Amino acid sequence: MLIVLVTALAVTCAALVLTGLRIGFARPVHADLKCGDAPMYFDGGLVVTWSGPAPAEARVKLGNGEIFERVEQVTGRGVPDAYPKKYLDNLRASEVFNASTAWTTEELVRWQERHGIEMEREALAVYEDYLNKGNTIFMALVDHPVVAEPAAYVACSLVLQRAVVVFNGGREELFLRSYFHSARDDSSEYVNFAPSGSVHYSFKTDAAWFPLELTRFIAEPASYVELDVVTPEDFDEALLPQPFAAHDAGYVLLGDVKYEVRRASAVLPVEDPGRAIPDFRLALPG
């Protein structure tokens, strides 16, 4: 079973001196799972980098999107009704590939540098905090649609953070599938894309978790979050953290286990990049 987690990530020629190394002609990366802002060429196509926290002992792998199809038969389509239509214009399916793990910020910086990305100091501090709390950093490449003048597409954001969270017996299966919006610096042109599969985290935990801290760095006014929470028994919606709201529930059969599934939704405005956005945590019975 898979659970995927994933969250939001100008072309500049300014060089950065970091730990004695000079990184030139690099593109800054805003950070949640985050996407590197400007696409770069890779194997004849365009890609963006995607990175975010994962529990240190999590099993992390790439999978298909079957879990979303099963759960959305109960909760409805994964895109909220209030989701701006411009984020769905000509939506393309993308592939996530070349996944790896960083255990230090130095490893993350080197990986981003290899793909032409310069880490911003504020985002790097959030990654450092995740590492200090016992996490690692998941890293991967995501196909970016072909565009003219890719260097002008300097604002990449995770405008819809979509996940299925399966919590049972002190273990979470987190399936992540986020929607990317990549735009020129003046927003005159943009493209939308989303993985056709998912990223799957499997780990022990005493509370359902979804990372949100990096949301504050997206370039758009807000990020929408749609989490389908799947548990053996229904839970009190009063336990949901603010500003999440619960929707009507139903049942889904996964393997030979009948689960309750309920969608938790929120819109996270990005008013101040310095303002913390806490991770989603939901204490549930074992």
Secondary structure, 3 states (H helix, E strand, C coil): CCECCCCCCCCCCCCEEECCEEECCCEEECCCCEEECCCEEECCEEEEEEEEEEECCCEEEEECCHHHHHHHHHHCCCCCCCCCHHHCCCCEEECEEEEEEECCHHHHHHHHHHCCEEECHHHHHHHHHHHHCCEEEEEEEEEECCCCCHHHCCEEEEEEEEEEEEEECCEEEEEEEEEEEEECCCCCCEEEEEECCEEEEEEECCCEEECCHHHHHCCCCEEEEEEEEEECCCCCHHHCCCCCEECCCEEEEECCEEEEEEEEEEEEECCCCCCCCCCEEECCCC
